[in-house]
Amino acid sequence: MMSVEAWHEGGRLVRIQGRRIFVRDSGGERQAPVLVLIHGFPTASWDWAPVWEDLARRFRLVAMDLLGFGFSDKPAAHDYTIAGQADLVEAVLADAGVGQHHVLAHDYGDTVAQELLARDNARPAPRILSVTLLNGGLFPETHRARLIQRLLLTPAGPLICRLFNRRAFERSMRAIFGPETPPGREELEGFWRLICEQDGQRIMHRLIRYIPERRDHRERWVGALQQARCPLALINGSADPISGAHMVARWREVVGRGTVVELPGIGHYPQVEAPQQVLAHFHAFQAGIGA
């Protein structure tokens, strides 16, 4: 896996909406299709390092650390919302001169992708060519929040942030990976470093507010999947205690369309745990839609 340092060196800070946002753009042939990568909570765009090199052979890749994550700014008093993050993604793409594009998202990034898709569904001329989602809380009724997530949402959230340490973080992360695909030392060190950039652990209680947002905006965000005009794919680790096989079953009930792939034994971070499987299924999906 590419080191955090190498990942950082391959990107740059771009001022977007008055904030410094870390962006990684593979560049390459401008005629190549664009794939936008949107990461999850509480990590950052480095999550895509295991699949970056392979995807860059076929696509121009654009990834960013969302506001409050990774190397991007982490304002302490900011009201972090999914709509605000979607605005940020759109602004980054405009700055990069990107028009039509594909989306590959994970976890928190899935919800951002749902908001982007809802906006795109309302456009006369859509910009999103396809959406591929990895494990995430697509349906609030099936999302099984971890204890630390529930605590962060209580009035004690700021205190929990101050008490949250590396040992607790590593224990929490190991619990959501597959039993045979646990995170290695390098992954855990990199994830924790990115959280702690600019003392980012102090705002986790603000970032976690996407969970009640999912309930408040369920009709819009689930409707975005149901009404999507572009091809959809779901590649999901079945062993994920947060959004595993039970979430896929709900997809089949509620969305009932798109390419659905279940990865037995894989947990919440399939792109880290089983990158070759994710790549194989993603490329098969893209070939199937003629992309």
C-alpha positions, 0 to 999 in steps of 0.5 A: 500500500502506498505510504501516507507520505507518498500519497501526500506528495502526489497531491496538492492543496487547492483553495476551494470555498475559502478552505484548503482542500487536499486534491489528488488528480492523476491527470493523464490523457484529458480524453480519458473518462473521469472517475471521482473517488469519495472516501468515508468516515473517519479516514481520508482519500488515502483509502483509495491508495490500494486501487489507485494505480490500477484505476489510473490506467483506465481513468483520470482519477480525481480524489479529495480529502473532504472538509474536516478529513485528512490533509484538508482544513478542519475548522473547529466551529464549522457545521459539517453537512452532507450538502456542504460536502457535495458542494465541495466536490462539485467545486473541486470538479469545476476547478479541475475542469471536469464535466461528465464523470463516473463516481466510486464512493465508500461509507460517508462518501456514499451519502455524499454520492447520493446527494450528488446523484439527487442533484444530477437526477434533477438536471436536464443534462446529467453529468454522472455517468455511473455510480459504484458504491462500497459499504455504507449506510445507504438506508438509515434503517439498516445502519448499525452504528458502532458504540463510539459513533453513538457516543459521539452523537450525545452531549458528551461527544466533545468529551469523547473526542478528547478521550479518544486515543489511538488504542481505542481507534485501532480496536474500533477499526479491527472490529469492522474489518473482516476476520481474515483481512484485518488492518495491518500496522501500516494501515492503522498508523496511516489512518490514525495519522490522517485523523490527527492531522491538525488535531482532527480528532477534536471535531469527530463529534461534528463530522458524525452528524451525518448519521441523523442527517441520513434519517432526516433526508432519507426520502431524498437520498434513497430516492436518488438511487431509485430514480437514478438515470445512470447505471448503479453498482454495489460492491459490498463486504458481507462481514461488515457489522455496520453495513454488511449483508443485511444492507445488501438485502435492503438494497434488493428490496428498496432499489431493486436494480443495478449490479450487486456484488457481495464479498464473503468474509470481507468487512467495511473497507473492501478497497483496503481488505480485498482491492483485487476483488473490488477492481475485478468487479468494478472493471466488469461493471464498467465493461458491462455498461460500455464505459 
